[in-house]
Amino acid sequence: MSSPRGQLAGVLPDAHQFEFRAIDRGIIKGRVDRSLSAEQLIKFNKEWVGADAVALIHVKRVLRKGEVLKETFLLRALEHPKDTKGG
């Protein structure tokens, strides 16, 4: 499970697809967990787009001879980032 910090760029509720702007790796695109309803995803668009967040993403990698051939991403949830500056 990967937990990048960044901002949700948007979700396509009917297609269950997302785009997330991660601070450390740029744009992440993929599928949204089917356990999240279209109504929940509409709420994500209203409440999370452009807001600081931590994405809980399952990453699947296809390897050949130790090299990554393909990565797929599955968004499981979004969380508010914890303050790492102690404030």
N, C-alpha and C positions, 0 to 999 in steps of 0.2 A: 504494500500500500504506500502510495506517495502522498505527501501533504504539502504541495506548493502554496506559497503566499502570492496573492495578486488580486485581480479583479475579474468578476464574471463579465464577459462581453455580451453574452446572451444565450438563450435556450430556445430551441424550436420544440414546443411542447408536443405536438402531434408526431413529429419524427423522432422524439427523444434524443436529440443531439445538442451538444453544447460547445461553446468556445470560451476559453479562460485565458486571460493574460497573466502568465506567471512571471514574477519578478526575476527569477533566476534562469528561466529557459524559454521565455517568449510565449507565443501562442500555442495552446494545447487544444486540440479539437478531438471530439469523440462522441461516444454514446452516453446516455444517461441511464442509470439503473432503472429497470422496468418496475421496481417496487415503488418508485415515485410516480404519482399520478400526474396527468396533464394539468389538473388544477394546481397541484403543488408547484409544477414548473412555471405556470403563469405567475404564481406568487414569487418564485425566484426572480423572474424578469422584473417584477415591480419593486422588490425589496433588495436585491443583490447586485443588479447591473451597476457597475461603476463604484461599488462599495468595496472597501478592503475586506478580504476574506481569505480563509484557508480552505482549499478544496481537498476533499478526501477522494482520491482517485486510485482505482485499481489499474495497474499497468501490466499489460501482457507483452512479453518480448519473444520474438522468434529469433533464435540464434542459429548460426551456422559457422562452425569452426571458431567459436568464441566471439564472433562479430554479430551485432544486432542487425538483422535484415529488415525487421518490421516491428513497430510498436503500436499497440492499440490502447485506448484509454476509456475507462468507464467511470463516470462521475457518480459517486455514492452519496455525497452530502456536501454541504457548505457550512463552515463554522466561522464565528467571529474570531479574528486573530487575538492571541494572548499578547499582552504587552511585555516584550522582552527587555524593556529598558528599566523595569523595576518601578514604574510610575503608577 
